């Protein structure tokens, strides 16, 4: 484990109990300059994780509660006429924050969901013909309720592709749940959580991720995994080249977390399901994470 990042994971583990692997994946997503989608039932700690990630790096945090009547301007901001100045002035929306929590994103209409597309991909917002840059770092954490729940809209493929990873926290273990019931409220613990590293240090680590080496053999393995998704009979289509780049970046971030200067196959395997599953479309409705695991097991390391 990278000794410079171990204190960050330890601080997160003190807030979100018994989810070490999910915390590590979420941190790798942030280090890779990606965005995170957390899909689960309400009340398992999705919002707590997003706020904890912001607190450990001392980042400015904004939460947007997505509802059926939410408008794009509620996220991006709008220009308002000011009579005193006889001009319009742009009032920035909550997206102009370093960490943005899009809570229950699939409860808003597709039109409102799409307001985040440019922000997530280009890290900028265009309004009234003017393009405005977003902060650096910029990290979107979206939570999503299961699709069978009432009042939800399925996220389009273009929106899903903007998320580097998709995670599920799941219910806590027996010991973790006992600790949750006996400990102070998570809200009180979050209030006392001090930054472990700053935004400048986070940006430095994000630059280090880009420098983690990927050997020709590792790229061959990655290409074999991509090809396997495109040839799998249970899938309508496989992973795109952009998904391949996402896998590479996520594996580099995981390797950095492990304290390595180069990516090994185990790093790619560790992130594969979280990066690939929400980008796969099955012929028959089912859990694409299981198909991703099946592909991972079937493809041999060169």
C-alpha positions as CSV (number, residue, x, y, z in Angstrom):
1,X,0.0,0.0,0.0
2,X,1.3,3.5,-0.9
3,X,2.3,4.9,2.5
4,X,1.3,8.5,1.5
5,X,-2.2,7.4,0.7
6,X,-2.7,4.9,3.5
7,X,-3.8,7.7,6.0
8,X,-6.5,8.7,3.5
9,X,-7.9,5.2,3.4
10,X,-7.7,4.8,7.1
11,X,-9.7,8.0,7.6
12,X,-12.4,6.9,5.1
13,X,-12.5,3.4,6.8
14,X,-13.3,5.1,10.1
15,X,-16.4,6.6,8.6
16,X,-17.7,3.9,6.2
17,X,-17.2,0.7,8.1
18,X,-16.4,-2.7,6.6
19,X,-16.2,-1.6,3.0
20,X,-12.4,-1.4,2.4
21,X,-12.5,-2.6,-1.2
22,X,-15.2,-0.2,-2.2
23,X,-13.4,2.7,-0.5
24,X,-10.2,1.8,-2.3
25,X,-12.0,1.7,-5.7
26,X,-13.7,5.0,-5.0
27,X,-10.3,6.5,-4.1
28,X,-8.8,5.0,-7.3
29,X,-11.6,6.6,-9.3
30,X,-10.8,10.0,-7.9
31,X,-7.1,9.6,-8.5
32,X,-7.7,8.6,-12.1
33,X,-9.7,11.9,-12.6
34,X,-12.9,9.9,-13.2
35,X,-16.4,10.1,-11.9
36,X,-18.2,7.6,-9.6
37,X,-21.7,6.1,-9.8
38,X,-22.9,4.3,-6.7
39,X,-26.0,2.1,-7.2
40,X,-27.7,0.8,-4.1
41,X,-30.8,0.9,-1.9
42,X,-31.3,4.0,0.2
43,X,-29.6,4.1,3.6
44,X,-26.4,2.1,3.1
45,X,-23.9,5.0,3.2
46,X,-23.7,6.4,-0.4
47,X,-24.0,10.0,0.6
48,X,-21.7,9.5,3.6
49,X,-19.0,8.1,1.3
50,X,-19.2,11.1,-1.1
51,X,-18.9,13.6,1.8
52,X,-16.1,11.7,3.4
53,X,-14.1,11.8,0.1
54,X,-14.5,15.5,0.0
55,X,-13.6,16.0,3.7
56,X,-10.3,14.0,3.6
57,X,-8.9,16.2,0.9
58,X,-10.5,19.4,2.1
59,X,-12.5,19.9,-1.1
60,X,-15.5,22.1,-1.5
61,X,-18.7,20.0,-1.6
62,X,-22.2,20.6,-3.0
63,X,-25.1,18.2,-3.0
64,X,-27.9,18.3,-5.6
65,X,-31.1,16.3,-4.8
66,X,-32.3,15.1,-8.2
67,X,-36.1,15.1,-8.5
68,X,-38.6,14.9,-11.4
69,X,-39.0,18.7,-11.6
70,X,-35.3,19.5,-11.4
71,X,-34.1,21.7,-14.3
72,X,-30.7,21.9,-16.0
73,X,-30.3,25.5,-14.8
74,X,-30.7,24.3,-11.2
75,X,-27.4,22.4,-11.7
76,X,-25.4,24.6,-14.1
77,X,-26.6,28.1,-13.0
78,X,-28.3,30.9,-14.9
79,X,-27.9,34.5,-16.0
80,X,-30.1,36.9,-14.1
81,X,-30.9,40.5,-15.1
82,X,-29.7,43.1,-12.6
83,X,-31.5,46.4,-13.1
84,X,-28.9,48.4,-11.2
85,X,-26.2,47.3,-13.6
86,X,-28.6,47.1,-16.6
87,X,-27.0,43.8,-17.5
88,X,-27.2,40.1,-16.9
89,X,-24.9,38.4,-14.4
90,X,-24.2,34.7,-14.4
91,X,-25.0,32.9,-11.1
92,X,-23.0,29.7,-10.9
93,X,-24.9,26.5,-10.0
94,X,-23.7,23.8,-7.6
95,X,-21.8,22.1,-10.4
96,X,-19.1,24.7,-9.9
97,X,-17.7,22.8,-6.9
98,X,-14.8,20.4,-6.5
99,X,-17.0,17.5,-5.4
100,X,-20.6,17.4,-6.6
101,X,-23.0,14.8,-5.2
102,X,-25.8,14.1,-7.7
103,X,-28.1,12.4,-5.3
104,X,-30.6,9.9,-6.8
105,X,-29.6,11.0,-10.3
106,X,-32.1,8.6,-11.9
107,X,-35.1,10.4,-10.4
108,X,-34.6,13.3,-12.7
109,X,-35.6,13.5,-16.4
110,X,-33.1,12.6,-19.1
111,X,-33.0,16.2,-20.1
112,X,-31.7,17.2,-16.7
113,X,-29.4,14.3,-16.5
114,X,-27.8,15.4,-19.7
115,X,-26.9,18.7,-18.2
116,X,-24.0,17.0,-16.6
117,X,-22.6,15.5,-19.8
118,X,-20.4,18.5,-20.8
119,X,-19.3,19.1,-17.2
120,X,-18.2,15.5,-16.7
121,X,-16.5,15.1,-20.0
122,X,-14.9,18.5,-20.7
123,X,-14.8,19.9,-17.2
124,X,-16.5,23.0,-18.4
125,X,-20.0,24.5,-18.7
126,X,-21.4,26.4,-21.6
127,X,-24.2,28.8,-20.9
128,X,-25.5,31.8,-23.0
129,X,-22.7,31.0,-25.5
130,X,-20.0,31.5,-22.8
131,X,-17.8,28.6,-21.7
132,X,-16.7,28.5,-18.1
133,X,-14.1,26.2,-16.6
134,X,-14.9,24.0,-13.6
135,X,-12.6,23.7,-10.6
136,X,-9.6,21.4,-10.5
137,X,-10.0,18.8,-9.1
138,X,-13.6,18.2,-10.2
139,X,-15.3,15.0,-9.1
140,X,-18.9,13.9,-9.6
141,X,-20.3,11.2,-7.3
142,X,-23.8,10.2,-8.4
143,X,-26.1,7.9,-6.4
144,X,-28.7,5.8,-8.2
145,X,-31.6,3.8,-6.8
146,X,-32.4,0.4,-8.2
147,X,-34.3,0.8,-11.5
148,X,-37.3,-1.2,-10.3
149,X,-38.1,1.5,-7.7
150,X,-41.0,3.9,-8.5
151,X,-40.2,7.2,-10.1
152,X,-36.9,6.4,-11.7
153,X,-35.6,7.0,-15.2
154,X,-33.0,4.7,-16.7
155,X,-29.7,6.4,-17.3
156,X,-28.9,6.5,-21.1
157,X,-25.7,4.8,-22.3
158,X,-24.0,8.1,-23.1
159,X,-24.5,9.2,-19.4
160,X,-23.3,5.9,-18.0
161,X,-20.2,6.1,-20.1
162,X,-19.1,9.3,-18.4
163,X,-18.7,7.5,-15.1
164,X,-15.4,5.8,-14.8
165,X,-16.7,3.3,-12.2
166,X,-19.9,1.9,-10.8
167,X,-19.9,0.6,-7.3
168,X,-22.4,-1.0,-4.9
169,X,-21.9,-0.7,-1.2
170,X,-24.4,-3.4,0.0
171,X,-25.5,-4.0,3.5
172,X,-22.8,-4.0,6.2
173,X,-21.4,-7.1,7.8
174,X,-22.7,-8.1,11.3
175,X,-19.7,-6.6,13.1
176,X,-19.8,-3.4,11.1
177,X,-23.5,-2.9,11.7
178,X,-23.1,-3.5,15.4
179,X,-20.4,-0.8,15.4
180,X,-22.6,1.5,13.4
181,X,-25.4,1.1,16.0
182,X,-23.0,1.6,19.0
183,X,-20.8,4.5,17.5
184,X,-21.8,8.1,17.3
185,X,-23.9,9.1,14.3
186,X,-21.9,9.2,11.0
187,X,-23.0,12.9,10.7
188,X,-21.2,13.7,13.9
189,X,-18.1,11.8,12.9
190,X,-18.0,13.6,9.5
191,X,-18.2,16.9,11.2
192,X,-15.0,16.1,13.1
193,X,-13.2,14.7,10.1
194,X,-10.2,16.8,9.3
195,X,-8.5,16.9,5.9
196,X,-5.7,14.4,5.6
197,X,-4.3,15.8,2.4
198,X,-5.0,19.0,0.4
199,X,-6.3,19.7,-3.1
200,X,-2.7,20.4,-4.3
201,X,-1.5,17.1,-3.1
202,X,-4.5,15.4,-4.7
203,X,-3.6,17.0,-8.0
204,X,0.0,15.8,-7.6
205,X,-1.2,12.2,-7.1
206,X,-3.5,12.5,-10.2
207,X,-0.4,13.5,-12.2
208,X,1.5,10.6,-10.8
209,X,-1.2,8.2,-12.0
210,X,-0.5,9.3,-15.6
211,X,3.2,8.3,-15.1
212,X,2.5,4.7,-13.9
213,X,3.9,2.5,-16.6
214,X,1.9,0.0,-18.7
215,X,4.0,-2.6,-20.5
216,X,3.3,-3.9,-24.0
217,X,2.3,-7.2,-22.4
218,X,-0.2,-5.5,-20.2
219,X,-1.7,-3.7,-23.1
220,X,-2.1,-7.0,-24.9
221,X,-4.0,-8.4,-21.9
222,X,-6.2,-5.3,-21.9
223,X,-6.9,-5.7,-25.6
224,X,-7.8,-9.4,-25.1
225,X,-10.4,-8.4,-22.5
226,X,-11.9,-5.8,-24.8
227,X,-12.1,-8.3,-27.6
228,X,-13.7,-10.9,-25.3
229,X,-16.5,-8.4,-24.5
230,X,-17.2,-7.8,-28.2
231,X,-17.4,-11.5,-28.9
232,X,-19.5,-12.6,-25.9
233,X,-22.8,-14.1,-27.0
234,X,-24.7,-12.7,-24.0
235,X,-23.8,-9.1,-24.8
236,X,-25.4,-6.8,-27.5
237,X,-22.1,-5.0,-27.9
238,X,-18.7,-4.9,-26.2
239,X,-16.5,-2.2,-24.7
240,X,-15.5,0.8,-26.8
241,X,-11.9,2.1,-27.2
242,X,-12.9,4.9,-24.8
243,X,-13.8,2.2,-22.2
244,X,-10.4,0.6,-22.9
245,X,-8.7,3.9,-21.9
246,X,-10.9,4.1,-18.8
247,X,-9.7,0.6,-17.8
248,X,-6.1,1.6,-18.4
249,X,-6.4,4.8,-16.2
250,X,-8.2,3.0,-13.5
251,X,-5.6,0.2,-13.4
252,X,-2.8,2.9,-13.2
253,X,-4.6,4.5,-10.2
254,X,-5.0,1.1,-8.5
255,X,-1.3,0.4,-9.1
256,X,-0.4,3.7,-7.5
257,X,-2.5,2.9,-4.5
258,X,-0.6,-0.3,-4.2
259,X,2.7,1.5,-4.3
260,X,3.8,0.3,-7.7
261,X,5.4,2.3,-10.5
262,X,4.0,-0.1,-13.2
263,X,0.6,-1.8,-13.8
264,X,0.5,-5.6,-13.4
265,X,-2.4,-7.8,-14.5
266,X,-3.8,-8.0,-11.0
267,X,-4.3,-4.2,-11.0
268,X,-6.4,-4.5,-14.2
269,X,-8.4,-7.4,-12.7
270,X,-9.1,-5.5,-9.6
271,X,-10.9,-2.6,-11.4
272,X,-12.3,-4.5,-14.4
273,X,-15.8,-5.2,-13.2
274,X,-16.3,-1.8,-11.7
275,X,-15.2,-0.1,-14.9
276,X,-16.8,-2.4,-17.4
277,X,-20.1,-3.6,-16.0
278,X,-22.2,-0.4,-16.5
279,X,-20.8,-0.1,-20.1
280,X,-22.0,-3.5,-21.1
281,X,-25.5,-4.2,-22.5
282,X,-26.8,-7.8,-22.1
283,X,-29.1,-9.5,-24.7
284,X,-31.3,-10.6,-21.8
285,X,-31.9,-8.5,-18.8
286,X,-29.4,-9.5,-16.1
287,X,-26.4,-8.5,-14.0
288,X,-23.7,-7.5,-16.3
289,X,-21.2,-7.6,-13.4
290,X,-21.5,-11.4,-13.5
291,X,-20.8,-11.4,-17.2
292,X,-17.7,-9.1,-16.6
293,X,-16.5,-11.6,-13.9
294,X,-17.0,-14.5,-16.3
295,X,-15.0,-12.7,-19.0
296,X,-12.2,-12.0,-16.5
297,X,-12.1,-15.6,-15.6
298,X,-12.0,-16.8,-19.2
299,X,-9.3,-14.6,-20.6
300,X,-5.8,-15.8,-20.0
301,X,-2.9,-13.5,-19.1
302,X,-0.5,-13.4,-22.0
